[in-house]
Amino acid sequence: EAYSWIEKETAEASLILGAPETGLRIPAYTGRRVFYGHPFETVDATENKRMVENIYLQLLEDEMNGIPREADYLFMGPREVELMGRSAQPDLPIAFSNSLVTIYQLHTIEADNE
């Protein structure tokens, strides 16, 4: 359901931040970009994976700590909660929510009108 929402409701150029395992799925199911996905298809994969893991590990301490400015959405699902070792509810606008996943809107980008 969350992947379907991403595909239908976000701009094609959207950049989504999710746990490494989520980053493998988002491009496959939605065509959207992620900071870390497949290790052989992600530029600077090792560094990006470490960055993503650190962001989620520190998310409750400082909600925007380390989140790159270019990120449009923050994905919070079971894999992210597992990575963090606890649940988090950042004080950010909610773009999508169901019983398993909340997607927070960091900022939006306009869809190409050409």
C-alpha positions as a Python dict, from the first residue, in 0.01 Angstrom:
ca = {
    (1, 'E'): (0, 0, 0),
    (2, 'A'): (283, 242, 86),
    (3, 'Y'): (472, 163, -234),
    (4, 'S'): (156, 217, -435),
    (5, 'W'): (106, 556, -269),
    (6, 'I'): (466, 654, -348),
    (7, 'E'): (424, 555, -712),
    (8, 'K'): (95, 742, -756),
    (9, 'E'): (142, 1047, -534),
    (10, 'T'): (508, 1149, -556),
    (11, 'A'): (698, 1315, -837),
    (12, 'E'): (919, 1084, -1044),
    (13, 'A'): (1227, 1274, -928),
    (14, 'S'): (1142, 1231, -557),
    (15, 'L'): (1423, 1110, -335),
    (16, 'I'): (1318, 883, -49),
    (17, 'L'): (1514, 798, 262),
    (18, 'G'): (1455, 448, 398),
    (19, 'A'): (1645, 167, 567),
    (20, 'P'): (1884, -27, 340),
    (21, 'E'): (1637, -314, 288),
    (22, 'T'): (1357, -69, 208),
    (23, 'G'): (1589, 104, -35),
    (24, 'L'): (1613, -218, -232),
    (25, 'R'): (1236, -231, -274),
    (26, 'I'): (1131, 130, -333),
    (27, 'P'): (1293, 165, -678),
    (28, 'A'): (1170, -178, -785),
    (29, 'Y'): (807, -112, -688),
    (30, 'T'): (783, 263, -749),
    (31, 'G'): (1060, 376, -982),
    (32, 'R'): (1161, 642, -727),
    (33, 'R'): (1514, 721, -619),
    (34, 'V'): (1662, 631, -280),
    (35, 'F'): (1983, 722, -100),
    (36, 'Y'): (2082, 360, -66),
    (37, 'G'): (1940, 67, -257),
    (38, 'H'): (2116, -208, -445),
    (39, 'P'): (2486, -211, -346),
    (40, 'F'): (2602, -238, -707),
    (41, 'E'): (2369, 32, -837),
    (42, 'T'): (2421, 292, -563),
    (43, 'V'): (2701, 544, -610),
    (44, 'D'): (2926, 539, -301),
    (45, 'A'): (2718, 247, -173),
    (46, 'T'): (2919, 172, 141),
    (47, 'E'): (2918, 535, 254),
    (48, 'N'): (2550, 589, 167),
    (49, 'K'): (2448, 273, 354),
    (50, 'R'): (2640, 387, 661),
    (51, 'M'): (2482, 734, 636),
    (52, 'V'): (2128, 592, 613),
    (53, 'E'): (2184, 359, 909),
    (54, 'N'): (2325, 643, 1120),
    (55, 'I'): (2032, 870, 1039),
    (56, 'Y'): (1783, 614, 1167),
    (57, 'L'): (1994, 526, 1472),
    (58, 'Q'): (2002, 892, 1576),
    (59, 'L'): (1655, 996, 1460),
    (60, 'L'): (1497, 1031, 1804),
    (61, 'E'): (1782, 1244, 1939),
    (62, 'D'): (1756, 1508, 1669),
    (63, 'E'): (1484, 1464, 1408),
    (64, 'M'): (1671, 1633, 1128),
    (65, 'N'): (2016, 1512, 1232),
    (66, 'G'): (2202, 1413, 920),
    (67, 'I'): (1900, 1398, 691),
    (68, 'P'): (2027, 1526, 356),
    (69, 'R'): (1853, 1839, 228),
    (70, 'E'): (1778, 1674, -103),
    (71, 'A'): (1558, 1408, 63),
    (72, 'D'): (1189, 1459, -11),
    (73, 'Y'): (1038, 1185, 207),
    (74, 'L'): (1135, 985, 515),
    (75, 'F'): (1003, 626, 511),
    (76, 'M'): (926, 476, 853),
    (77, 'G'): (820, 112, 842),
    (78, 'P'): (907, -217, 1011),
    (79, 'R'): (1262, -226, 873),
    (80, 'E'): (1333, 126, 995),
    (81, 'V'): (1194, 48, 1341),
    (82, 'E'): (1406, -268, 1353),
    (83, 'L'): (1715, -69, 1254),
    (84, 'M'): (1644, 191, 1524),
    (85, 'G'): (1560, -66, 1788),
    (86, 'R'): (1252, 137, 1880),
    (87, 'S'): (957, 315, 1727),
    (88, 'A'): (975, 684, 1640),
    (89, 'Q'): (722, 948, 1554),
    (90, 'P'): (915, 1248, 1427),
    (91, 'D'): (748, 1586, 1445),
    (92, 'L'): (724, 1612, 1067),
    (93, 'P'): (426, 1640, 832),
    (94, 'I'): (275, 1301, 753),
    (95, 'A'): (226, 1238, 382),
    (96, 'F'): (100, 879, 413),
    (97, 'S'): (16, 646, 698),
    (98, 'N'): (-130, 300, 748),
    (99, 'S'): (-96, 40, 1024),
    (100, 'L'): (263, -51, 926),
    (101, 'V'): (418, 250, 753),
    (102, 'T'): (433, 625, 795),
    (103, 'I'): (590, 838, 526),
    (104, 'Y'): (695, 1182, 639),
    (105, 'Q'): (718, 1472, 400),
    (106, 'L'): (1044, 1662, 428),
    (107, 'H'): (964, 1886, 133),
    (108, 'T'): (800, 1842, -203),
    (109, 'I'): (922, 1879, -554),
    (110, 'E'): (711, 1983, -845),
    (111, 'A'): (636, 1731, -1115),
    (112, 'D'): (768, 1821, -1458),
    (113, 'N'): (498, 1992, -1659),
    (114, 'E'): (674, 1950, -1992),
}
